[in-house]
Amino acid sequence: MGYICAVTGKGGVGKTMVSALLTRQLIKNGREPVLAIDADPNSCLDSALGVKAGNTVGRAREEVRDAAADAAKSGISKQDLLQYKIAESLVEADCFDLIAMGRPEGAGCYCYANNVLKNVIAEIANEYPYVILDNEAGLENLSRRIVLAVDMLVLVSDASNAGLKTLARLHDLALEMGTEYKKLILVINRLRSGALLDSIGIQHGDSGVLPDSIKEIMAATGADGIIGLPDDSDVAEYNEQGHSLLGLPDDNRVVVRIDGLARIMG
């Protein structure tokens, strides 16, 4: 099984940006190929990576539901058909592949599709040294057990006081769900304070240079490290114009910080 990094947080804090740039830096550092999994039903990781996920697991589920009777007549089981459809939805790109969860177009739950996706991921993840899982807001996909355990859990927040408190709640939720991880990293995005940004590189433990509010979050979560990302105009422009974040320059301030995060992955 490859090294699995799951990225999560509340909506709008930059989870997909972190996932895309982690993919970028793993490739830059020669740790390829990477499997990027867009587990958010809104499916925007493909755009951040400059590809198009035409088919999704949600759509595959609908297609299999509609075609199950005809498939059975042909001797094809529903599970085999769904596995084929999910494999068909894999987007292949240079140095990385992507699979998107998507959203079902009709009534019903993801339960059956989730179980098959879990099996498919378990099979294809063995072919990749690194897997980046971009979750939907909260920990829904981890609670569905799409992956049972991760090597690194990354909790992303904005720099607001409410956002920082959300990190502790997300951590508590992860514990309640029995989420297993080997390393926990906190990411605080869109920092505007130069002094605060300077104090949050890749920090480990209760560093004396961290503000008291950050120390409290570190203590509450038992995080292995914390990283601050600047509120960057280039990143904002790329997002607004729908450009691939893979095109950001190597010396971009956010890219440099994410590179530090990528380098502490096993």
Residue frames as qw, qx, qy, qz and C-alpha x, y, z in Angstrom:
[[0.000, 0.888, 0.459, 0.000, 0.00, 0.00, 0.00],
 [0.387, 0.532, -0.030, 0.752, 1.27, 3.46, -0.89],
 [0.217, -0.210, -0.450, 0.840, 1.73, 6.30, 1.58],
 [0.072, -0.695, -0.626, -0.347, -1.75, 7.80, 2.10],
 [0.131, -0.120, -0.277, 0.944, -2.22, 11.45, 3.04],
 [0.047, -0.693, -0.699, -0.170, -5.80, 12.56, 3.78],
 [0.124, 0.068, -0.087, 0.986, -6.55, 16.30, 3.69],
 [0.205, -0.659, -0.702, -0.176, -9.68, 17.66, 5.35],
 [0.111, -0.157, -0.294, 0.936, -11.22, 20.70, 7.04],
 [0.322, 0.638, 0.536, -0.449, -14.37, 22.77, 6.92],
 [0.560, 0.637, 0.446, 0.287, -15.59, 24.14, 3.60],
 [0.258, 0.931, 0.077, 0.246, -13.69, 26.92, 1.87],
 [0.513, -0.803, 0.237, 0.187, -10.47, 26.79, 3.86],
 [0.268, 0.763, -0.551, -0.205, -8.22, 25.56, 1.04],
 [0.790, -0.190, 0.581, -0.046, -8.27, 21.76, 1.32],
 [0.825, 0.501, 0.241, 0.102, -8.18, 21.27, -2.43],
 [0.267, 0.900, -0.315, 0.136, -5.36, 23.78, -2.84],
 [0.434, -0.615, 0.651, -0.100, -3.29, 21.90, -0.24],
 [0.850, 0.085, 0.519, -0.012, -4.08, 18.56, -1.92],
 [0.688, 0.718, 0.052, 0.097, -3.17, 19.86, -5.38],
 [0.134, 0.871, -0.441, 0.169, 0.10, 21.43, -4.22],
 [0.643, -0.428, 0.632, -0.064, 1.07, 18.33, -2.24],
 [0.862, 0.353, 0.354, 0.083, 0.59, 16.37, -5.46],
 [0.436, 0.876, -0.155, 0.135, 2.68, 18.98, -7.29],
 [0.165, -0.803, 0.555, -0.144, 5.55, 18.82, -4.83],
 [0.811, -0.175, 0.558, -0.008, 5.63, 15.04, -4.61],
 [0.792, 0.556, 0.194, 0.160, 6.03, 15.00, -8.39],
 [0.210, 0.918, -0.284, 0.182, 8.67, 17.75, -8.28],
 [0.398, -0.654, 0.626, -0.148, 10.60, 15.74, -5.69],
 [0.360, 0.352, -0.834, -0.227, 10.55, 12.61, -7.85],
 [0.286, 0.023, 0.873, -0.394, 8.00, 10.75, -5.71],
 [0.624, 0.305, -0.133, -0.707, 5.80, 9.71, -8.57],
 [0.194, -0.434, -0.464, -0.747, 3.39, 8.50, -9.77],
 [0.168, 0.051, 0.574, -0.800, 0.83, 9.99, -7.38],
 [0.149, -0.488, -0.811, -0.288, -2.79, 8.89, -7.11],
 [0.143, -0.039, 0.233, -0.961, -5.03, 11.88, -6.37],
 [0.128, -0.459, -0.877, -0.063, -8.48, 11.00, -5.04],
 [0.206, -0.224, 0.003, -0.953, -11.16, 13.69, -5.15],
 [0.193, -0.330, -0.907, 0.176, -13.52, 12.47, -2.44],
 [0.159, 0.368, 0.299, -0.866, -15.49, 15.74, -2.40],
 [0.450, 0.547, 0.706, 0.010, -18.83, 15.44, -4.24],
 [0.218, 0.897, 0.054, -0.380, -18.23, 18.94, -5.62],
 [0.832, 0.187, 0.340, 0.397, -15.25, 17.56, -7.57],
 [0.219, 0.973, -0.079, -0.010, -12.85, 20.48, -8.06],
 [0.610, -0.549, 0.465, 0.333, -9.47, 18.79, -7.54],
 [0.716, 0.341, 0.471, 0.386, -9.33, 17.94, -11.23],
 [0.262, 0.925, 0.124, 0.246, -9.43, 21.64, -12.18],
 [0.383, -0.872, 0.295, 0.075, -6.73, 22.45, -9.63],
 [0.656, -0.307, 0.606, 0.331, -4.56, 19.77, -11.25],
 [0.206, 0.544, -0.442, -0.683, -5.33, 20.86, -14.80],
 [0.032, -0.034, -0.951, -0.307, -7.29, 17.76, -15.86],
 [0.574, -0.077, -0.090, -0.811, -10.94, 16.93, -16.41],
 [0.217, 0.013, 0.949, -0.230, -12.73, 14.16, -14.52],
 [0.436, -0.019, -0.469, -0.768, -15.43, 13.35, -17.06],
 [0.733, -0.286, -0.574, -0.227, -16.60, 10.25, -15.22],
 [0.222, -0.503, 0.566, -0.614, -17.01, 9.91, -11.47],
 [0.057, -0.040, -0.972, 0.225, -17.85, 7.16, -9.01],
 [0.376, 0.346, 0.477, -0.715, -21.25, 8.79, -8.47],
 [0.574, 0.435, -0.297, -0.627, -22.00, 8.62, -12.18],
 [0.296, 0.234, -0.919, -0.116, -20.70, 5.04, -12.36],
 [0.193, 0.148, 0.839, -0.487, -23.12, 4.09, -9.61],
 [0.533, 0.442, 0.193, -0.695, -26.03, 5.55, -11.59],
 [0.495, 0.439, -0.595, -0.456, -24.95, 3.85, -14.82],
 [0.144, 0.121, -0.978, 0.091, -24.62, 0.48, -13.11],
 [0.357, 0.256, 0.658, -0.611, -28.01, 0.85, -11.45],
 [0.590, 0.491, -0.035, -0.639, -29.60, 1.51, -14.84],
 [0.565, 0.463, -0.621, -0.285, -27.68, -1.25, -16.66],
 [0.357, -0.347, 0.820, -0.284, -27.67, -3.94, -13.95],
 [0.804, 0.220, 0.429, -0.348, -30.50, -5.99, -15.46],
 [0.733, 0.634, -0.211, -0.125, -28.94, -6.13, -18.93],
 [0.110, 0.657, -0.730, 0.154, -25.53, -6.90, -17.44],
 [0.592, -0.200, 0.711, -0.324, -26.97, -9.79, -15.44],
 [0.862, 0.406, 0.182, -0.244, -28.40, -11.27, -18.64],
 [0.580, 0.700, -0.411, 0.064, -24.89, -11.12, -20.13],
 [0.897, -0.157, -0.321, 0.260, -23.44, -12.94, -17.13],
 [0.336, 0.417, -0.321, 0.781, -21.75, -9.85, -15.67],
 [0.416, -0.566, -0.618, 0.352, -22.25, -9.31, -11.95],
 [0.069, -0.962, -0.200, -0.172, -23.25, -5.90, -10.62],
 [0.553, -0.745, 0.196, 0.319, -20.04, -5.66, -8.63],
 [0.652, -0.009, 0.458, 0.604, -17.84, -6.52, -11.62],
 [0.295, 0.733, 0.408, 0.457, -19.66, -3.94, -13.72],
 [0.252, -0.965, -0.063, -0.020, -19.23, -1.25, -11.06],
 [0.657, -0.502, 0.313, 0.467, -15.55, -2.08, -10.66],
 [0.562, 0.307, 0.471, 0.606, -15.12, -1.75, -14.40],
 [0.088, 0.884, 0.315, 0.333, -16.95, 1.58, -14.47],
 [0.446, -0.873, 0.072, 0.186, -14.87, 2.95, -11.60],
 [0.667, -0.241, 0.411, 0.572, -11.65, 1.85, -13.26],
 [0.423, 0.577, 0.471, 0.517, -12.90, 3.51, -16.44],
 [0.104, -0.967, -0.197, -0.123, -13.28, 6.81, -14.56],
 [0.657, -0.506, 0.118, 0.546, -9.57, 6.94, -13.69],
 [0.364, 0.929, -0.058, 0.001, -7.98, 10.02, -15.30],
 [0.841, -0.131, 0.127, 0.509, -4.41, 9.38, -16.40],
 [0.172, 0.979, -0.101, 0.048, -1.98, 12.33, -16.58],
 [0.580, 0.517, -0.470, 0.418, 1.77, 12.84, -16.58],
 [0.240, 0.301, -0.679, 0.625, 3.17, 11.66, -13.25],
 [0.286, 0.058, 0.672, -0.680, -0.24, 11.37, -11.55],
 [0.225, -0.344, -0.804, -0.429, -3.66, 9.79, -11.95],
 [0.271, -0.059, 0.360, -0.891, -6.95, 11.04, -10.52],
 [0.236, -0.389, -0.865, -0.212, -10.23, 9.44, -9.53],
 [0.219, -0.211, 0.153, -0.940, -13.24, 11.51, -8.45],
 [0.143, 0.257, 0.874, -0.388, -16.08, 10.52, -6.14],
 [0.175, -0.243, -0.494, -0.816, -18.58, 12.93, -7.69],
 [0.407, 0.073, 0.481, -0.773, -22.22, 13.15, -6.74],
 [0.250, 0.292, 0.914, 0.126, -24.99, 10.66, -7.51],
 [0.165, -0.055, -0.328, -0.929, -27.56, 12.03, -9.94],
 [0.587, -0.344, -0.532, -0.505, -30.48, 10.08, -8.56],
 [0.674, -0.576, 0.169, -0.430, -31.97, 8.82, -5.33],
 [0.956, -0.070, -0.245, 0.144, -30.07, 6.43, -3.11],
 [0.467, -0.831, 0.279, 0.119, -26.97, 6.37, -0.99],
 [0.349, 0.728, -0.588, -0.045, -23.31, 5.83, -1.73],
 [0.714, -0.448, 0.510, -0.171, -23.07, 2.73, 0.48],
 [0.927, 0.188, 0.305, 0.111, -22.62, 0.11, -2.25],
 [0.560, 0.765, -0.115, 0.296, -20.44, 2.36, -4.42],
 [0.244, -0.832, 0.440, -0.233, -18.36, 3.28, -1.38],
 [0.832, -0.301, 0.466, -0.011, -17.67, -0.37, -0.61],
 [0.846, 0.414, 0.204, 0.265, -16.56, -1.03, -4.16],
 [0.254, 0.895, -0.207, 0.303, -14.51, 2.19, -4.26],
 [0.534, -0.701, 0.458, -0.117, -12.78, 1.10, -1.06],
 [0.890, -0.035, 0.427, 0.152, -11.86, -2.21, -2.67],
 [0.661, 0.681, 0.094, 0.303, -10.72, -0.56, -5.90],
 [0.030, -0.919, 0.310, -0.240, -8.60, 1.97, -4.01],
 [0.720, -0.508, 0.474, 0.002, -7.05, -0.81, -1.96],
 [0.869, 0.222, 0.357, 0.261, -6.10, -2.54, -5.21],
 [0.538, 0.735, 0.072, 0.406, -4.89, 0.39, -7.29],
 [0.271, -0.931, 0.219, -0.108, -3.20, 2.25, -4.41],
 [0.834, -0.326, 0.352, 0.271, -0.62, -0.52, -4.37],
 [0.702, 0.462, 0.266, 0.472, 0.52, 0.73, -7.75],
 [0.131, 0.857, -0.022, 0.498, 1.34, 4.22, -6.43],
 [0.525, 0.029, -0.537, 0.660, 3.99, 5.22, -3.89],
 [0.005, 0.166, 0.388, -0.907, 1.82, 8.15, -2.75],
 [0.091, -0.594, -0.735, -0.313, -1.93, 8.71, -2.49],
 [0.023, 0.015, 0.245, -0.969, -3.46, 12.15, -1.79],
 [0.109, -0.551, -0.823, -0.090, -7.08, 12.01, -0.59],
 [0.077, -0.149, 0.037, -0.985, -8.95, 15.33, -0.83],
 [0.045, -0.417, -0.874, 0.246, -11.96, 14.96, 1.47],
 [0.146, -0.709, -0.410, -0.555, -15.23, 16.83, 1.46],
 [0.183, -0.603, 0.302, -0.716, -15.86, 19.26, 4.33],
 [0.758, -0.427, 0.316, -0.379, -15.56, 17.52, 7.66],
 [0.182, -0.405, 0.894, 0.054, -14.58, 13.88, 7.87],
 [0.810, 0.203, 0.151, -0.530, -17.46, 12.30, 5.97],
 [0.757, 0.435, -0.465, -0.146, -15.35, 10.20, 3.64],
 [0.157, 0.379, -0.840, 0.356, -13.20, 8.90, 6.46],
 [0.536, -0.064, 0.580, -0.611, -16.37, 8.03, 8.38],
 [0.854, 0.307, -0.073, -0.415, -17.56, 6.04, 5.36],
 [0.724, -0.359, 0.568, 0.156, -14.35, 4.02, 5.68],
 [0.708, 0.690, -0.136, -0.063, -13.23, 4.59, 2.09],
 [0.529, 0.441, -0.619, 0.378, -9.81, 4.25, 3.66],
 [0.752, -0.528, -0.393, 0.030, -9.47, 2.57, 7.04],
 [0.594, -0.650, 0.027, 0.474, -6.21, 4.24, 8.04],
 [0.461, 0.855, -0.060, 0.230, -3.91, 6.95, 6.72],
 [0.728, 0.021, -0.234, 0.644, -0.23, 7.65, 7.16],
 [0.184, -0.083, -0.177, 0.963, -0.73, 11.41, 7.47],
 [0.008, -0.777, -0.629, -0.034, -3.91, 13.29, 8.40],
 [0.243, 0.087, 0.022, 0.966, -3.80, 16.97, 7.44],
 [0.043, -0.766, -0.609, 0.199, -6.39, 19.25, 9.07],
 [0.292, 0.280, 0.204, 0.891, -6.74, 22.60, 7.29],
 [0.119, -0.792, -0.510, 0.313, -8.16, 25.81, 8.74],
 [0.256, 0.785, 0.056, 0.561, -8.21, 29.50, 7.95],
 [0.390, 0.199, -0.470, 0.766, -6.58, 31.92, 10.38],
 [0.423, -0.561, -0.084, -0.707, -9.77, 33.03, 12.14],
 [0.281, -0.330, 0.717, -0.546, -10.34, 32.27, 15.80],
 [0.833, 0.098, 0.250, -0.483, -13.39, 30.19, 14.87],
 [0.778, 0.464, -0.411, -0.105, -11.32, 28.34, 12.26],
 [0.184, 0.481, -0.782, 0.351, -8.64, 27.45, 14.77],
 [0.544, -0.150, 0.609, -0.557, -11.25, 26.08, 17.17],
 [0.868, 0.289, -0.091, -0.394, -12.60, 23.97, 14.30],
 [0.466, 0.492, -0.731, 0.079, -9.24, 22.17, 14.12],
 [0.184, -0.235, 0.822, -0.484, -9.74, 20.86, 17.64],
 [0.726, 0.166, 0.343, -0.572, -13.32, 19.79, 16.85],
 [0.754, 0.453, -0.400, -0.257, -12.21, 18.00, 13.69],
 [0.237, 0.412, -0.845, 0.244, -9.56, 16.18, 15.68],
 [0.446, -0.069, 0.688, -0.569, -12.14, 15.13, 18.28],
 [0.803, 0.324, 0.038, -0.499, -14.42, 13.92, 15.48],
 [0.569, 0.485, -0.660, -0.074, -11.58, 11.90, 13.97],
 [0.040, -0.270, 0.874, -0.403, -11.03, 10.21, 17.32],
 [0.636, 0.113, 0.452, -0.614, -14.75, 9.49, 17.70],
 [0.802, 0.429, -0.189, -0.369, -14.76, 7.85, 14.28],
 [0.867, -0.265, 0.389, 0.159, -11.78, 5.72, 15.15],
 [0.605, 0.775, -0.168, 0.069, -9.72, 7.24, 12.34],
 [0.828, -0.365, 0.174, 0.388, -6.22, 5.82, 12.44],
 [0.448, 0.856, -0.155, 0.204, -3.25, 7.94, 11.44],
 [0.822, -0.094, -0.190, 0.528, 0.48, 7.80, 12.02],
 [0.337, -0.101, -0.064, 0.934, 1.09, 11.54, 11.77],
 [0.049, 0.847, 0.527, -0.052, -1.16, 14.57, 12.33],
 [0.353, 0.005, 0.108, 0.929, -0.32, 17.92, 10.71],
 [0.101, 0.810, 0.460, -0.350, -2.26, 21.16, 11.14],
 [0.374, 0.245, 0.344, 0.826, -2.30, 23.70, 8.30],
 [0.023, 0.751, 0.377, -0.542, -3.39, 27.30, 8.90],
 [0.462, 0.406, 0.499, 0.611, -4.17, 28.93, 5.58],
 [0.111, 0.790, 0.293, 0.526, -4.36, 32.57, 4.43],
 [0.534, -0.587, -0.250, 0.554, -2.23, 34.09, 7.17],
 [0.273, 0.876, 0.125, 0.377, -1.84, 37.85, 6.83],
 [0.438, -0.875, 0.208, 0.014, 0.33, 38.54, 9.86],
 [0.568, 0.635, -0.494, 0.171, 4.00, 38.48, 8.87],
 [0.195, -0.542, 0.699, -0.424, 5.10, 37.83, 12.44],
 [0.808, -0.063, 0.456, -0.367, 2.70, 34.92, 12.83],
 [0.868, 0.471, -0.131, -0.094, 3.66, 33.50, 9.46],
 [0.314, 0.675, -0.620, 0.247, 7.35, 33.67, 10.34],
 [0.401, -0.413, 0.698, -0.425, 6.69, 31.69, 13.52],
 [0.825, 0.115, 0.480, -0.277, 4.86, 28.84, 11.76],
 [0.313, 0.474, -0.739, -0.362, 7.14, 26.95, 9.45],
 [0.797, -0.130, -0.574, -0.138, 7.05, 23.23, 9.97],
 [0.246, -0.561, 0.543, -0.575, 6.89, 23.26, 13.75],
 [0.690, -0.119, -0.714, -0.009, 7.07, 20.16, 15.89],
 [0.491, -0.340, -0.626, 0.502, 5.97, 19.98, 19.48],
 [0.200, -0.911, -0.340, 0.120, 5.34, 22.97, 21.73],
 [0.568, 0.306, 0.003, 0.764, 7.77, 25.46, 20.16],
 [0.282, -0.558, -0.356, 0.695, 8.41, 28.56, 22.20],
 [0.069, -0.122, 0.286, 0.948, 8.06, 30.83, 19.15],
 [0.142, -0.446, -0.765, -0.443, 4.40, 29.93, 18.61],
 [0.330, -0.380, 0.089, -0.860, 1.60, 32.23, 19.86],
 [0.308, -0.090, 0.791, -0.522, -0.32, 30.93, 22.88],
 [0.739, 0.273, 0.152, -0.597, -3.47, 30.31, 20.81],
 [0.693, 0.434, -0.543, -0.193, -1.53, 28.04, 18.45],
 [0.087, 0.334, -0.875, 0.341, 0.16, 26.25, 21.34],
 [0.557, 0.018, 0.555, -0.617, -3.27, 25.47, 22.79],
 [0.822, 0.363, -0.128, -0.420, -4.42, 23.91, 19.50],
 [0.477, 0.466, -0.742, 0.061, -1.22, 21.89, 19.29],
 [0.147, -0.223, 0.829, -0.491, -1.70, 20.65, 22.84],
 [0.679, 0.139, 0.351, -0.629, -5.39, 19.87, 22.32],
 [0.841, 0.412, -0.177, -0.303, -4.79, 17.83, 19.18],
 [0.753, -0.383, 0.491, 0.214, -1.39, 16.33, 19.97],
 [0.689, 0.722, -0.037, -0.049, -0.37, 17.33, 16.46],
 [0.842, -0.118, 0.173, 0.497, 3.04, 16.26, 15.19],
 [0.374, -0.068, 0.220, 0.898, 3.52, 19.52, 13.34],
 [0.208, 0.829, 0.425, -0.297, 1.93, 22.76, 12.19],
 [0.421, 0.071, 0.388, 0.817, 2.46, 24.89, 9.11],
 [0.179, 0.733, 0.296, -0.585, 1.23, 28.37, 8.20],
 [0.473, 0.359, 0.554, 0.584, 0.43, 29.41, 4.62],
 [0.048, -0.303, -0.042, 0.951, 0.33, 33.06, 3.51],
 [0.463, 0.710, 0.441, -0.296, -2.67, 34.75, 1.94],
 [0.397, -0.259, 0.539, 0.696, -1.13, 34.76, -1.53],
 [0.434, 0.589, 0.010, -0.681, -2.39, 36.81, -4.47],
 [0.258, 0.370, -0.773, -0.446, -0.98, 34.43, -7.11],
 [0.050, 0.140, 0.983, -0.106, -2.79, 31.45, -5.62],
 [0.321, 0.534, 0.500, -0.602, -6.01, 33.49, -5.40],
 [0.373, 0.564, -0.313, -0.667, -5.66, 34.56, -9.05],
 [0.146, 0.185, -0.933, -0.273, -5.02, 31.00, -10.24],
 [0.149, 0.316, 0.888, -0.300, -8.10, 29.82, -8.37],
 [0.337, 0.591, 0.257, -0.686, -10.30, 32.64, -9.66],
 [0.414, 0.562, -0.432, -0.571, -9.27, 32.07, -13.27],
 [0.956, 0.079, 0.179, -0.218, -9.42, 28.27, -13.06],
 [0.455, 0.667, -0.589, 0.034, -5.74, 27.78, -13.82],
 [0.910, -0.124, -0.370, 0.141, -3.97, 24.61, -12.75],
 [0.460, -0.858, 0.226, -0.025, -2.03, 25.12, -9.53],
 [0.886, -0.055, 0.236, 0.396, 0.68, 22.93, -11.03],
 [0.515, 0.652, 0.129, 0.541, 1.70, 26.03, -12.99],
 [0.345, -0.938, 0.030, -0.007, 2.59, 28.12, -9.94],
 [0.427, 0.704, -0.491, 0.285, 6.27, 29.13, -9.84],
 [0.762, -0.092, -0.560, 0.312, 8.60, 27.14, -7.60],
 [0.302, 0.090, -0.415, 0.854, 9.42, 30.21, -5.51],
 [0.430, -0.565, -0.294, -0.640, 5.79, 31.00, -4.70],
 [0.191, -0.447, 0.606, -0.630, 5.48, 31.41, -0.92],
 [0.836, -0.110, 0.249, -0.477, 2.67, 28.85, -0.58],
 [0.881, 0.340, -0.330, -0.019, 4.46, 26.36, -2.82],
 [0.297, 0.526, -0.658, 0.449, 7.63, 26.67, -0.72],
 [0.462, -0.326, 0.561, -0.605, 5.70, 25.95, 2.49],
 [0.928, 0.089, 0.083, -0.353, 3.83, 23.00, 0.97],
 [0.682, 0.481, -0.536, 0.127, 7.15, 21.64, -0.28],
 [0.060, -0.456, 0.720, -0.520, 8.30, 21.53, 3.33],
 [0.745, -0.083, 0.396, -0.530, 5.19, 19.54, 4.19],
 [0.893, 0.344, -0.217, -0.193, 5.70, 17.14, 1.28],
 [0.444, 0.555, -0.655, 0.255, 9.27, 16.48, 2.36],
 [0.300, -0.349, 0.730, -0.504, 8.26, 15.19, 5.79],
 [0.906, 0.089, 0.031, -0.413, 6.05, 12.52, 4.22],
 [0.718, -0.354, 0.589, 0.110, 7.63, 9.10, 4.45]]
